Amino acid sequence: MFQEKNISALFTSYRLKAWQMARESGLSIETDYREILSLSYIFLLQADNFSDLQIEQFSGDTLVDFHKHMRNMYIVKTKVAQGVKTIFRECIETAIMKILG
């Protein structure tokens, strides 16, 4: 559930409509790539670049909010402590020295 909407159920409906489109009129890789991906259970969320079918199924506001939510939840930039950087640097230098002899 996201903002009181069952995203999973909405995606299932979206995927079914994409399947119907594929059977009835075909899908173009250039314009319908989101729907093609959905047939493999991939939900592509591109900021400010949603398909008409996505907007019809989920609503534009829901897509924008869900995209922001997913980005903030799973694409988090964290600072790496200097000690960890030093360890990585030493490992890389050791590996390079072994390769170069």
C-alpha positions in Angstrom: 0.0 0.0 0.0 1.2 3.5 -0.9 -1.0 6.5 0.0 -3.9 4.1 0.6 -3.5 2.7 -3.0 -2.7 -0.9 -3.7 0.2 -0.4 -6.1 0.5 -4.2 -6.6 -3.1 -4.5 -7.7 -2.8 -1.4 -9.9 0.4 -2.8 -11.5 -1.4 -6.1 -12.1 -4.2 -4.3 -13.9 -1.6 -2.2 -15.8 0.3 -5.3 -16.9 -3.0 -6.9 -18.1 -3.8 -3.9 -20.2 -0.3 -3.9 -21.6 -0.7 -7.6 -22.5 -4.0 -6.8 -24.2 -2.4 -4.0 -26.2 0.4 -6.3 -27.2 -2.1 -8.9 -28.5 -4.5 -6.5 -30.2 -2.2 -3.9 -31.8 1.3 -4.8 -30.9 3.8 -2.8 -28.9 6.6 -0.6 -30.2 10.0 -0.8 -28.5 10.4 3.0 -29.0 7.2 4.2 -27.5 5.8 1.3 -25.5 9.0 0.1 -23.7 7.4 0.6 -20.3 4.6 -1.7 -21.2 7.0 -4.2 -22.7 9.0 -4.2 -19.5 5.8 -4.7 -17.4 5.2 -8.0 -19.2 8.4 -9.2 -17.4 7.1 -7.7 -14.1 9.4 -4.7 -14.3 7.8 -1.4 -13.3 9.8 1.4 -14.9 9.3 4.7 -13.2 10.9 7.6 -15.1 10.6 11.0 -13.6 8.3 13.2 -15.7 8.2 10.5 -18.4 5.3 8.3 -17.7 3.3 6.5 -20.4 -0.4 7.4 -21.1 -1.3 3.9 -19.8 0.7 4.4 -16.6 -1.1 7.7 -16.0 -4.4 6.1 -16.7 -3.9 3.2 -14.3 -2.0 5.0 -11.5 -2.7 8.7 -11.9 0.1 11.2 -12.6 0.3 12.4 -9.0 0.6 8.8 -7.6 3.4 8.0 -10.1 5.3 11.2 -9.2 4.9 10.6 -5.5 5.8 6.9 -5.7 8.8 7.6 -7.9 10.1 10.1 -5.2 9.3 7.6 -2.4 11.2 4.8 -4.1 14.2 7.0 -5.0 14.4 8.4 -1.4 14.0 5.0 0.1 16.4 2.9 -2.0 18.8 5.4 -3.6 20.4 6.8 -0.5 23.8 8.5 -0.7 25.7 7.8 2.4 29.1 9.1 3.4 31.9 6.5 3.6 34.1 6.9 6.6 37.7 7.9 6.0 38.9 4.6 7.6 36.9 2.6 5.2 38.2 4.6 2.2 41.7 3.9 3.4 41.1 0.2 3.6 39.7 0.1 0.1 42.6 2.2 -1.2 45.1 -0.2 0.4 43.3 -3.2 -1.1 43.3 -1.7 -4.5 46.9 -0.7 -4.3 47.9 -4.3 -3.2 45.9 -5.8 -6.1 47.5 -3.5 -8.6 51.0 -4.3 -7.2 50.3 -8.0 -7.5 49.1 -7.6 -11.1 52.1 -5.4 -12.1 54.6 -7.7 -10.3 
